[in-house]
Amino acid sequence: MAENGAHVVIADVLDELGTSLANSINGRYIHCDVSVESDVEAAIQLAVTWKGKIDILYNNAGIGDVGGSICSVEMKNVAKLIGVNVNGVVHGIKHAARAMIAAGNGGSIISSSSTAAIMGGLGSHAYTLSKEAILGVSRSSACELGIYGIRVNCVLPHGVLSEMLVDAYRGFKNDVTIEEVQQKVSENASLLKGRCGSVDDVAEAVLFLASDKAGFITGHNLVIDGGYTSSSIGMTFIYRDKISKSELP
């Protein structure tokens, strides 16, 4: 965003890292726990006070957890994920929409969901629930806010080599290395063999949705997954002219 001319306010709980990053891009930093509505309201107000308005909001805060059977789900863990992943997004949309409506210039709101929201087996039950809820509230918000020129969209990453993904793998095998995770993802998590997703892939998608180039796009879920959720990877053998019996499921 900053590289493309945006004035950026970073709102996070990692104060030292957030402050350093904000300073490096001539931005602003504010401590913000997105599960606390007053924190989010203060972050939006900082942007408005600094530049007179807010044009873009990117809801990117999120947490995950380790999987397990639905029969043993701990509701305190569900509540924790909802507090950050869902309530945080609602807080952001609510207060950004208020500021955007008051300014009268429209705007763009983007939230990070996940392919776990559209395909089973890609996240824990609590994580899946939280990420699917983001799609719903973004869709309903797009419906309401369109008359104000405010667009609301989601990005759904998968197989992106991030700290959260590595931590998820380490929940099952605590000594797995980043290189091993990258290899597993590039081999099994997309149609583009040898390639896994990157944070830059996600950033470019968010930048597009935030820009005027996406001016007629709202209520959309942009999937960034190398085609993973568009097909049954295990069935790609059907596209070959000759199939050996050993390849049949």
C-alpha positions in Angstrom: 0.0 0.0 0.0 2.7 2.5 1.0 4.7 1.7 -2.1 1.7 2.7 -4.1 1.1 6.0 -2.4 -1.2 5.2 0.5 -0.8 6.8 3.9 -0.8 3.7 6.2 -1.9 3.3 9.8 -0.7 0.0 11.3 -2.9 -1.3 14.1 -1.5 -4.3 15.9 -0.5 -5.8 19.3 3.1 -6.2 18.3 4.2 -2.7 19.4 7.9 -2.8 18.7 7.6 -4.4 15.3 4.6 -2.3 14.3 6.2 1.0 15.3 9.4 0.1 13.4 7.4 -0.8 10.3 5.3 2.3 10.5 8.3 4.5 10.8 9.9 2.9 7.8 7.0 3.9 5.6 6.3 7.3 7.1 3.1 5.9 8.5 1.5 5.8 12.0 1.2 3.0 14.5 -1.4 2.4 17.2 -1.7 -0.5 19.7 -4.9 -2.3 18.8 -6.5 -5.6 20.0 -9.1 -6.1 17.4 -11.3 -8.1 19.8 -11.7 -4.8 21.8 -14.1 -2.5 19.9 -12.7 0.7 21.5 -9.2 -0.2 20.2 -10.5 -0.5 16.7 -12.5 2.7 16.9 -9.4 4.5 18.1 -7.4 3.2 15.2 -10.0 4.4 12.7 -10.1 7.8 14.4 -6.3 8.1 14.2 -6.5 7.7 10.4 -9.3 10.3 10.2 -7.5 12.7 12.5 -4.2 12.3 10.6 -5.5 12.6 7.0 -9.1 13.8 7.4 -10.7 10.6 6.1 -10.2 6.9 5.6 -10.4 5.4 2.1 -9.3 1.8 2.7 -9.5 -0.7 5.5 -7.8 -4.0 5.4 -8.9 -6.4 8.2 -6.0 -8.8 8.4 -5.7 -9.7 12.1 -6.3 -13.4 12.8 -5.4 -16.4 14.9 -5.6 -20.1 14.5 -5.7 -23.2 16.6 -4.9 -26.9 16.5 -7.5 -29.3 15.0 -9.4 -32.0 16.8 -12.7 -33.8 16.7 -16.0 -31.9 16.9 -16.8 -34.2 19.8 -14.0 -32.6 21.9 -14.2 -29.0 20.8 -13.5 -26.6 23.7 -16.0 -23.7 23.6 -13.5 -21.4 25.2 -11.2 -21.9 22.1 -14.2 -21.2 19.8 -15.0 -18.0 21.7 -11.3 -16.9 21.5 -11.2 -17.4 17.7 -14.5 -15.7 17.2 -13.3 -12.8 19.4 -10.4 -12.0 17.1 -11.3 -13.4 13.7 -15.0 -12.5 13.6 -15.6 -9.7 16.1 -12.4 -8.0 15.0 -13.7 -7.9 11.4 -17.1 -6.6 12.5 -15.5 -3.9 14.6 -13.4 -2.8 11.6 -16.2 -2.8 9.1 -18.5 -0.9 11.5 -16.2 1.9 12.4 -14.6 2.2 8.9 -18.1 2.4 7.4 -19.1 5.1 9.8 -16.1 7.2 8.9 -16.5 6.6 5.1 -20.2 7.4 5.1 -19.5 10.7 7.0 -16.8 11.7 4.5 -19.0 10.9 1.6 -16.3 9.7 -0.7 -16.9 5.9 -0.7 -14.2 3.5 0.1 -12.9 0.0 0.0 -13.0 -2.6 2.9 -11.1 -5.9 2.5 -11.0 -8.7 5.0 -8.8 -11.8 5.2 -10.8 -15.0 5.3 -9.4 -18.4 4.2 -10.1 -21.3 1.8 -11.1 -23.1 5.0 -14.4 -21.1 4.6 -15.2 -22.9 1.4 -13.7 -26.3 1.7 -13.7 -28.8 4.5 -10.5 -30.2 6.0 -8.4 -27.1 5.7 -8.7 -25.9 9.3 -10.0 -26.7 12.7 -13.8 -26.5 13.4 -13.4 -23.2 15.2 -11.1 -21.7 12.6 -13.5 -22.8 9.8 -16.5 -21.3 11.6 -14.7 -18.0 12.1 -13.5 -17.7 8.6 -16.8 -18.6 7.0 -18.5 -16.0 9.2 -16.3 -13.3 7.6 -17.7 -14.1 4.2 -21.2 -13.7 5.5 -20.8 -10.4 7.2 -18.7 -9.0 4.3 -21.5 -10.0 1.8 -24.3 -8.4 3.9 -22.1 -5.3 4.5 -21.5 -5.0 0.7 -25.3 -5.2 0.2 -25.9 -2.4 2.7 -23.0 -0.1 2.0 -23.0 -0.1 -1.8 -25.3 2.9 -1.9 -22.6 4.9 -0.3 -20.0 3.8 -2.8 -18.3 1.6 -0.3 -17.1 -1.7 -1.6 -16.6 -4.7 0.7 -14.6 -7.8 -0.4 -12.6 -10.7 1.0 -9.4 -12.5 0.1 -9.1 -16.2 0.8 -5.5 -17.4 0.8 -4.3 -21.0 0.9 -0.9 -22.5 1.1 0.8 -19.2 1.8 4.1 -19.7 3.5 3.5 -17.6 6.6 4.3 -17.8 10.3 0.7 -19.0 11.0 1.0 -21.8 8.5 4.3 -23.0 9.9 2.9 -22.8 13.4 -0.1 -24.9 12.2 2.3 -27.6 10.9 4.2 -27.5 14.1 1.0 -28.3 16.0 1.3 -31.8 14.5 5.1 -32.0 14.3 6.9 -29.6 16.5 10.3 -29.9 14.8 9.2 -29.3 11.2 11.3 -26.7 9.5 10.2 -23.8 7.3 11.9 -25.5 4.3 9.9 -28.7 4.9 6.7 -26.8 5.1 7.5 -25.0 1.9 8.2 -28.3 0.2 5.0 -29.9 1.4 2.9 -27.0 0.4 4.5 -26.6 -3.1 4.0 -30.3 -3.8 0.5 -30.8 -2.5 -1.3 -27.5 -1.9 -1.9 -26.1 -5.4 -2.2 -27.0 -9.1 1.0 -25.1 -9.7 3.5 -27.7 -8.7 6.7 -26.4 -7.3 5.1 -23.2 -6.2 3.5 -22.2 -2.9 1.8 -18.9 -2.2 3.6 -15.9 -0.8 2.6 -13.0 1.3 3.3 -10.8 -1.7 0.6 -12.8 -3.7 -1.9 -11.8 -1.0 -0.6 -8.2 -0.8 -1.1 -7.8 -4.6 -4.6 -9.1 -4.4 -5.5 -6.7 -1.6 -3.9 -3.8 -3.5 -6.1 -4.6 -6.5 -9.3 -4.8 -4.5 -8.4 -1.6 -2.8 -7.7 0.2 -6.0 -10.0 1.9 -8.6 -9.2 -0.9 -10.9 -11.6 -3.0 -8.9 -14.2 -0.2 -8.8 -17.0 -2.5 -10.0 -16.2 -5.4 -7.7 -18.0 -5.7 -4.3 -19.3 -8.7 -2.3 -16.6 -10.8 -3.9 -14.4 -13.5 -2.4 -11.0 -13.5 -4.2 -9.4 -16.9 -3.8 -5.6 -17.0 -3.8 -4.8 -20.7 -3.8 -3.0 -21.7 -7.0 -6.3 -23.4 -8.0 -6.4 -25.8 -5.1 -10.1 -25.4 -4.3 -11.1 -25.4 -7.9 -10.4 -29.1 -8.5 -9.8 -32.5 -7.1 -6.0 -32.7 -7.3 -6.1 -36.5 -6.7 -8.2 -36.9 -9.8 -6.0 -35.1 -12.3 -5.0 -38.5 -13.8 -8.3 -38.5 -15.7 -6.9 -35.9 -18.1 -4.2 -38.2 -19.4 -4.7 -40.4 -22.4 -3.3 -43.5 -20.8 -4.1 -44.4 -17.2 -2.5 -47.3 -15.3 -4.6 -49.4 -12.9 -2.4 -48.4 -10.0 -3.5 -44.8 -10.5 -7.2 -45.6 -10.1 -8.7 -44.6 -6.7 
